[in-house]
Amino acid sequence: MAKSKLFIMSRGRIFECAVEEGVEWETHRKGTPGKLTFNIVKDEVLGFYEGDAVRFDYDGHKIFFGFVFTKKRNNNRIISVTCYDQLRYFKNKDTYVYANKTAAQVLQMITEDFRLKTGIVANTKHVIASRVEDNQELFTIMENALSDTTLNTGDLYVMYDDYGSLNLRNIKMLKSNLLIDEDSGETFEYTTSIDENTYNKIKLIRENKETGKREIFIAQDSFKINEWGVLQMTEKLDENGNGKAKADGMLKLYNQKSRKLHINKVFGDPTIRGGSQVAVKMYLGDITVANFMMVETVKHTFNDSDHRMDLNLIGGDFIA
């Protein structure tokens, strides 16, 4: 009995397709739609079009629901198909001006405008006073609302499509039971760095139009400056908002080294997606890593004999 079941819904007809081995499903933590790629054998009956709905189940698990975006045909009757979930429509650009909305309400506003289906949407609590988003990707609009929420609450959220429903969840809800160790995959690479997205001094500048003066807010960690030298992030502040609190929040977020772990051909778990958290316990020569890491990207490969995944993990509480 084949573990893979793939259906294409086209103009009132449903086709269960004969899929070649190696169906791939890829998800990211942010800014990228979920993608399903597969090869099917063309027969006399099968006929489908761009925009048709696709459903993929594996070993009784509901894996993917999305839409055909690309078909590539070669001369041996094989069609290579690329599908995306609803997040593909977040590559659309639009202009929004909004006030007194939470990130969750911004998401609801976008999904209503673009006729997208939502599932579980967390109450993100933090109210954003006002924002102007001029001709921005919907991904960027959501990312701005969510990063503002994280800076003010410390909570991280992930937006993802779960089998045809857009969810917005606190990452605490996406902790998995999966444990990664040295024996989990075929190859791994562990990197720590202060070269990307690490800052021990935050400088925020606001032009006060009423007084005509420039206000500067600084948060820094002298101990880490002695250790690493000054790694400074400078940003402009808009007119409202608490500059000191924002600088402190940003320092807390960025004042740490980044940790990345790439691990290939891990035994597959269909619940793991971009934004999931997995436990990692690995002895890496000079240190032992023993903490939760977050899935930045995951590529699942489904075969009838086995299911493997390639994971890019980011470490600790670090925000990439």
N, C-alpha and C positions, 0 to 999 in steps of 0.2 A: 504493500500500500504506500503510494507516494506521500511523503510528508508535505510537499509543496502543493498548494492549491491556488491557482491564479485565474481570476475571472475578469473579463472585460465586458462592460455594459455599453452597448452601442445601439442607439436608435430603437429602443424597445426590445432588443435581443440581448441575451446573456450568453457569452462564450466561455466555456472552461477550456483554458489553453494548455497545449502540450509545451511545457517550458524546458529549455535545456538546463543542465546543471549550472549552479553558480549564480543564482539570483542575488543581487546586491542591494542592500538598503543602507543609506547613509544619512545620519542626522548630526547637526551641530548645536552647540549651546545657544548661539545667537546669530542673527543676521543672515541666515541661509535656510532655504526650505529643505524639508526632508525629500530625499531622492530615492526612487526605486528604478533599477535598470535590469533588464532581462532580455533573453533571446527566445523567440518562439518560432516554431516551424509553421510556415504558411501551408494551409490546406485549401481544398476547394470551398469550404464552408466559411472560413474565417474572413470577416471583413470589418475593419474598425477605423476610426478617424481620430485626428488630433482633437483634444477636448473630451474624449470619452472617459468615463470613470473606470478605475481599475482597483480591484481588491486583491490583496495577497494575504493568505493564511499559511502558517507553517506549524506542523505538529500540534494542531489544535489551538494555536495562539493567533489572535488577530494582530497582524503586523502592520499593514499599510493600507490606507485608502487615499487615492489621489486621482490625478488626471494625466492622460497622455499628452506630452508636449512635443516629443520628437520620435519619428520613425525612420529607421535606416535599413534599407533593403539591399541585400547583395545577391549574387547570381546563384547561390545554392539554396534558395527558398527559405533563408533565415531572415527574420525581421528583428533588428535590435531596437528596443523601445526604452525611452527615458520618460519617467513619470515624476511629477512633483505633487506634494500635498498642498493644502490651502495656503501655507506660508509663501508659496510662489507669488501670490497676489500682493504680498507686502513689498515686492519690488516695484509696484506702482508708485508714482509720485503724485503728491497732492499738496494743497496749501490748507493749513488749519490755524485758526486763531481761537484759543480756548482759555477759559479762566475757571478757577476753583473746581478742578477735576482731579480725581485720583488717576493713577496709571490704569487701573482697572476700568474706569469710566472712559478714558481715552480709547482703550481697546474696544469697548462696547460701541463707541461712536464710530470707529473705523469699520468694525465688522458689520454694523447696520448699513453704512454707506456703500460698502462693497459686497453686500449680500453674502457674508461668510457665516458659517455655522460655529457657534461656541459651545463649549462643554463646561468644565469647572473653571471659574474665574475667581481667584482669591480676592479678598478685600485688602487692597494694598495700603489702605488707611491714610497715608500721607497725601494732603491736598496741595496740588501745585497751583500757586497763586495765579500765574498767567504765563502763557507762552505763545510766541508767533513762530510757526513752522512754515517757511515759504518755499514751495516747490521742493519738498523733501521726500525721499523714499519713506514709505510707511514704516519700514524697519527702523529707520533713523528716528522717526517721530516717537515710536515706542521705546527705542533704546534711550532717548533723552528723558522720557518720562520715568522709565525704570531706574536709570542711574541717579536721577534726582531723588527718587524714593529711597534708593540704597544709601545715599549720602545722609539722608535725614533720619532714616530708621535703622540702618545697619542690616536690613533684611534684603536678601538677594532673591530675585524672581526669574523664572524661566518660562518663556512662551513656546509652546510646541503644539503640533497637531497630533492628536491621538485618534487614529482610525477614522478621520473625518470630522473631528470636533476640535476647535482651537481651545487649548487650556492655558491658563496663566497660574502657575503654582509657586509657592515658596519652595526654595531648593531643599528645605528641611523635609518636605514631603516626598522628595525623590531619592532618599537614601535607600540603597539596595543591600541585599544580603551577600552580594558577591565579594569574595576575598581574593585579591591579586597577590601572588608571591612569585619568587624567582622561577618556579616550575609552571606558572600559569600559561605562559606563551612560549613561542619558539625563540624570539629575539626581543631584547628590550634595550632602551637607551634612556638614561636618567640625566637631566640637566638642571643645574641651579645657576641663577644669574642675577646680577644687579644691572644688567645692560638694557633691559626692556621694561618699561612700566614700573620702575623702582624709583621712588623719590623720598628724600628725607627732609626736604624743605618745600613748603607750599607757600606761594606768594599770590595773593588775590588783590586785584586793583579795581577800584570803583571810581568813576568820574562822577562827583557829586555836582549835578547841574545847578542846584540851588545855591551852594556856597562857592561854586567854581573851583573847589579844591579836589585834590586827588586823595582818596582814602586807601590805605594799604593795610592788609591783614596778613600776618605771617604765622605759620605754625611750623616748628622744626624740632628735630631730635638731635641734640648736641652730641650724644654718645655715638649715634650712627654716623653723624657727620665726621667725627674723629676717625671712625672705622673706614668709611667709604669715600670721604671727601664730600663736597656739597653736590647733591643731585637735586636740582631745583625744577619744580613745575610752576609756571606763571600763567595765570588766566585772568581774563577780564570778568568782572561781576556785573550783572544787571543791577538796576536801581533798587529792587526790593530784595529781601533775603538777609539773613544774618551772616555777615562775612566771616566773623570769628568762628562760628559754629561750623560753617562750610569748610574753612581751612582745616580745622581740627578733624573733621570727618574724613577729608581727603588724605590727611597725613596718616590717619589710622589705616586707611585702605591701601595706600601705596608704599608705606615705609617698611617694606619687607622684600626679601629676595624672592624671585619667582622660581617655582619648581615645575618641571615638566617631565612627564614620563610617557614615552612611546612604547607600546608593547603589542606585538603582532601575534596573530593566530591563537588568541585566547579562546578557550572553550565557550561557545556562544550561550548567551542568556538573552531571550527575546525582550525582556523588560528594560534592558539598558539602552539609553538614548542620550543625545546631547543634553547636558544638565543633570544627569544622574550623578549620584555620589557612590563611590565604591571604596571599600576598605583596602588599604595597601600595606602589606608587611613584607619588606624586602631588605636583605642585608646587601649593601652596595659597596663593600670594600672598606670605606672609611666611616660610613654611617649606616644606621638602620633606619629606614623610613617606616613609621608605623602611625598612619593617620588616614583620615578620609581624604580622597582626592576627587576632583570633579571632572566629569567627562566633557572635554572640549569638543571632540568629534569622535564618532564611532562609525566604522563601516562593517556591517554584518555580511557574511557570505553564506548563503543557504544552499547546501547540497542534500541530496536524499540520505547520504551516509553520515554526514556531520554538518555542524553549524559552527562557524568560527567568527571571531571579530577582531579587528585591529582598532586599538584604543589610543587616543591622545588624551592624556590626563593632565590637569593643572593642579598645583598643590596647595595644601593647607587651606586658608581662607582667601587665597590670592585671587584677585580679579584680573583676568587677562584683558 
